[in-house]
């Protein structure tokens, strides 16, 4: 039995362009009395009269989740917003962690996760179908897990011939992690392995570079870049105009 008439939406905003926002996400944002999230994501939500907006820093996910749950428990309609999909290195996990460790009554709240288009999906769509066969997703952020674990997972993914999507590849606080990652990949993968740097997909500054592992320059990567590392079955189709198509064969080599 629910403890209130409140509701908590965990909303995926997509990668940037309003065209990526789902109908359900738009409806939830219209209904919400409170919008809570990382400041740049809250700024992407059109302001609505009477709606409270609580923007905060990127490293206070659990605090945001607790605030949202407290407001929903008090009867408010709350939207916690994430860029991309809320279940991919975003706020959905933080909210449910707060539910598990928080007030017992929070477990009976009406909590609804509204998926969004992730950065890897948006980048893949721009290119063709690079995620067309088995793939994995790895975050290079070592804020919540040790680098040794990240390096081990990256090595296993490369040995397993997965297409690899890399999130959180570089930041001002850890600019060398992407270089460490590429050192691991270059030890295990062929020099001609397809690499994609997809920067700011869905925003005005969008830029997508298709290259090979031997030529890829990790110093071009920042936190707004989604990196895709191909498998043996990843192919590039050259075109006379425009960027090449990239796809991964449905058949294993």
N, C-alpha and C positions, 0 to 999 in steps of 0.2 A: 504494500500500500504506500502511495507516495506521501511525502511529508508536507507538500505544498502544491500550489498550482503553478509554481515556477517551471521554467524549462531552460535547459542549457543546450545550445547548438554549438558544435565544434565545426567551423566552416572553413573549407578550402577555397581560397580566392583565385587559384590558378597562378600562372607565372607572371601575369602583368596585364595583358590586354583584357579589357572588359568582355570581349567576345569569348574568352575562355571560361567565364563564370557560368555555372550551371543555373538552371531555373530555380531549383530548390535552394541553392545558396543565396540567390538574389531575394527570394521570398523570406528567408530567415533573417537577412539583414534588414529588410523592411519591417519585420515584426519585432525585432530586438529592441528592448528598452535600453540595454547597456551593450556597448561594443568594447571588447577587451583584447589587447594584443600588443605585439612588438610595434613600436611607434611607426615605422615605415609601412607596415601592413594596415594599421588603423587609418593612416592617411589615405590609403587607397579606397576606403569605404566612403561613399558620398554621405555628407552630413545630413541628418534629418532632424527637423525641429523636435525638441523634447527628448532626444536620445542622448544618453550619457556616454562619453567616450573616455576610456582609460588606457592611455598609451604608456608603455614602459620599456625598459632596456631588454636586450636580447637574452641575458643570462639569468632571468628571474622567472623561468617558466613555471616552476612549482608555486611561487607566490601568486602569479597570474591565475593559475588553475584554482588555487584555494579561494581567491577573491571571487572568481566566477561562480564557484560552487556555493559559496556563502550567499551570494546575491540570489542565485536560483533557489536556494533553500528558503530565502526570505520572500519568495513569490515573484521574483523578477524574471523577465524573459531576457536571457543573456546570450550573446554570440561571442565566442572566443574565435579569433580569426588567425589563420596561418596562410602564408604564401604557398602556392602549389597545392599539394594534397596534405591535409592535416595529419594523416597517418604515416607520412614518409619523413622521418627526422623532424617532426613538428609537434603541435600542441596536443594531439589526441592522446599520445602516450603519457604526456605529463598530467593531463586531466585524470586519466584512469589511475595513475600512480597516486595522485592526491586523494582520489576516492578510496583506494585500498588502505591508505595510511591515515586517512582523516576521520571526520565525524561519521559515526555509524549510519546516521540518517542520510548521508550523501549517497549511499548505495541505492536508495529507493527513488532518487531524483529521475526526472524525465530527461535523459541525456541522449542527444541524437548527433551522430557524426555524419556530416555532409561532405562527400568526397569532392576533390578538385583535380584538375589536370596538373600532374606533377611536372617539374622542369624537364625530367628525362622524357616524358611523353611528348611534351611540346617540342623539344629539340629533335626527337626522333621523327615527329611528323614533318618538321621542316626539311629533313634530310631524305626521307623515304621510309625505310623500315630497318634501321640498324638493330632494333631489339626484336627482330623477327624470329629468333631462335632463343635458346636458353641464355639468360642473362642474370646478373646479380647487381646489387646496389650497395655501395660501401661509402660511409662517411669518413673523411680523413680527419675530422675533428677529434682531438684527444682530450677534450675537456672532461668527458665523462667515461672514457675508457683509455687504457694505456696504449701507447704507440706500438708496443710489441704485439698486442692483440690485432691491431689494424694491419700491421705488416704481415702477420701470419695469415690473416684472412685474404689479404691482397695476393699473397703468394699462392694460396690454395686456389683462388679464383683463376689466376693466370694458368696454373698447371691444369686446371679442369677445363680449359678452353671455353670459358664463359665470356660473353660480351660483358664489360664492366662499366657501370655508370658511377662516377665519383662525385659525391656531394661534399660541400664545405672544403674545397681543395686547398685554399690558402687564405690567410688573413694577416693583418698587420702584426698580430701577436705570434703567429707561427708561419711565417712565409716560406720556410724551408721544407715543410711536410710534403708538398707536391713534388719537390725535387727528390726527396727520399723515396716517394712512391714510384716515380719514374725510374729511379735507379733499380728498384726491385723488378719492375716490369721489363726493363731492358736486359736484365739477366735471364729472364725466362721466356720472353716472346721474340718472335722474328722481327728484324728491323723494319720490314715492310708492313707490319701490323697497322691497320687503319686507326687513326686517332682523330677525334673531333673535339674542338674547343667551341662550345656554344655559350656565348656571353649575352646576358640580359635578354633571353628569349621572351618575346611578347612585349618588349618595351622599345621605345624610340631608338635607343642605342644598340639594338640587337646586332650582333655580328657572329657569324659562324665560319670557322676555319676547318677545312678537312685536310689532313696531312698524314704522315706516317710516323711511326714511333721513333725512328732514327732521326728524323728532322724536327720533331715536335720540340718547342721551346717552352718548358714549364714556367718560365718567368712571365709569360703572357697571361697566366691564369690568376684570377682573383676570386673573391667570394661570390661574385655574380656569375661565375663561369661554371657550367656543367660540363664535365669531361666524360667522353665516351671512348672506351678502348675496345676495339673490335676483337672478334675471335678469328679463328682460321677461315671460317666460312663467311666473313664479312667482305663485301665487294663494293667497289666504287665504279659507277657508270659515268664516264665523261660525257659532257654535253657541249654543243657548239656555243650555247649561250646559257648563262646562269650557273649556279653552283651544281656540282655533280650530285647524282643520286647515290645514296648509300643504303645498302640493305644487307641483311645477314640471311644466308640461304637456310631454307627449312630443313635441308638435309645435312647431316654431319659429314665433314670431309672424310 
